[in-house]
């Protein structure tokens, strides 16, 4: 089986040449494109999630030899969560090579966090089956880039941190208000304001309310800490 030019270029981006190209093809095939004669990436996603977890646990364990379990756990969660996998997918152009059914194509599947995150895990599993653990580890560390070194910033949940900031100053729980919604129904964009009783507020825009709330909380925290 010969890969398309697009998938061959994708191989270069992730740094792994497949001895069994069918594995990569299956990894980028969504369930909406499956058929009795053509598999999809759901089983690979299951395996890839576990491979990713092991690689990241080992990487964190070796990166900071003084870190406690309590410190490593939130870092681990930040590195393997679906949003991070989706961000990695966007950086390596995985959405561009996904094989989607018409329903997913129409609903903006190439931009969906859940779909992109699942596909990233499937690609990891495909590399693992094709070349073993060392090959999968090399690809994961390559495409995750410097995230391990910066994980403390990502691991700090902004909404929780903002709430703790407010409580320490005897303020009410921060409020999150949707101030705008744009884009088509299948791919809405939300603008959220994070607000405190003091009148301080910050805005953020994202493809989901959760992401926008987290980003708004992070922006407000940064503003508050800069005015200490």
N, C-alpha and C positions, 0 to 999 in steps of 0.2 A: 504493500500500500504506500502510495506516495502522497505526501502532504501538499496542500495548496500553498501557493506563494505566501499568503497571509499567515498561515500556521508556521511555515518555515521561518518567516521573519520573527514570529512570536517565540520560537525556540531560541533564537539568538538573544532576544530581550531577557529571557529568564535564565539563560546560560546553561541549557541542557539540550543535547541532541538525542532524540528518541530512537532507540534501537527498534522499538515496536510503536510505530506511528499511530496505530489504531487506538492506543491508550490515550494519546493527546486528543484525538478526534472525539472519543467518548467523553473526555473530561470537559470539553467545551460544548457538549450537546445537552441542552436543557430538556426536561421531561416533556415540554410542549412539542418537542420535535421527535420524541421517541416513537417506535413502532415495534411490532413483533420481530422484525429483522434488524432493527437498529437500536442499540442500547442508549441509555442516557447517563448522566453523571451523578445520580443520587447515591448509589452505593459507594462510589469513589469519594463523594463528599464526606460520608460517614468515616471512612478510613483516614482521609486527609486531615480531618479535625483532630484525630488522635495523634497523628504524626506531628502536626504543627504544635500541639500541646507539649509533646515530649521535647522537641527541639527548643522551644521557648523556655521551658522549665530548666533545661540544662544550661541554656545560654545565660539566664538570670542567675543561676546557681554559681556559675563560673565568673560572671561579670563583677559581682560584688560579694566577696567572701565574708564580709561582715554583716550582710543583710540578714535579718530575722525572717522567719516564716511569715510573720505579720506584715513585714515590709514587702516581701516578694509577691504575696498573693495579689494585691491590687495592681502591681506592675504586670504580673502575668495576665490578669484579666484585661488590662488595657491593650496588651500586645495581641491577644487572640480574639478579641471581641469582633462581632460581625462588621462593625463600622470600620475597624482597622483593616480587616481583610478586604473590604470594599474599596478603601482608599488605595491599598496596594494594587488591586485590580485595575483601578483607573490609571495608576502610574505606569503599569506595564501594558496598557492597551488591551486588557483581556476582553472588555466589553465589545470591542471591534471585531473579535473573532468568534464570539459566541454564536451557536446555531440555535435559533429560537423559532418557535411556531408563530403563526400569524397573530394569535391573540396576545402573546407576550411582546411581539414587535410593535403592535399598535398601542399597547399600554406602556411603552417606554421601558421595556425590560432591560435594555442595555445600561440603564442608569439606576436601576433599583439596588439599594444596598444589600438586601437579602439575597438577591439573585447573584450579584457580583461576589459577595462573600462566599456563598456556597460554591461558586465556580472556582474561586481561588483555592479552596480546600480540595476540590476535585483535581485540580492541576497538581497540587502537592502530592496527592495520592498516586496520580499517574506517574509522576517522577519517581516516587518511592517504589512502585511496582516495576518500573522500567530499569532503574539503576540501583535500588537499595537505599538504606537509610542515609549513608554518607552523601549520596547524590541529592536526596531530598533536603538534607540539612544544608548543603551548599547552596541550593536554589533558594531556600527560605531565608537564609542569612543575607543572600545577595539582594533579593527583592524587598526585604524588610529594611534594608539600608541602615541608617543610623538611629532607627527607632529605639533600639535597646538602650543606647546611651542617653536618649532623651525621655525615657519612659516615665521618670518621676513626674514630669510636667503633665503627661497624659493620664497618669494613674490617679492624680488628684481630682476627684469628682467635683466639678465646679459648683453644682447645685448644693451639694452637701457642705462644701467649704463656705459658700455664701450664707447658708443657713446658720452654720456655727458662728460665723462672723457677726451675724445679726443677733443671735441669742446671747453672745458674750457682751453685747451692748444693750441688752434688754429691749430689743426691737422685735416687732412682729415678724412672722415668717415671710420671707420674700415672696412677692407675687409675680406671676408670669402671665402676661396679657398678649393675646394675638392681636397685632395692630394692622396686619395686612396679609392677604393671601392672593397670590397671582399664579399664572400658568394654567395649563389645561387640567381637567379633573384627574387624569391618569398620572400626572406628574406635577402636583402642586408645589409651590414655593411659599414657605411661611416666614413672616417677620414677627418676632416675639420681643417684647420688652420685659426685662427683669427690673422690678421696682422695689424700693424700700420705703418705709414710713418717712424717712428723712427727705424724700423727694428725689434721691439719687436714682438714676436709671441708666440702662444701656440696652442697645438694640442689636439683634443679630438675625440673619436670614439663612435658611437651610431648607433642604428637601423634606424634612420631617419636623414635627413639633418638638420631639425630644432633642434632636440635634440643635435646633434653634434655641431652645431653652438652655441647654448646656453652654452653648456659645455665648448667649446673652449673659448668663451668670459669670462666665469666665471674663468677659469684657468688663462687667461691673466690678468684679473683684480686682482686676488690674487697675481700674480707675481709682478705686478706694485705697488700694495699697500704694499707689503713686502719690497720693495726697496726704500720706501719714505725716 
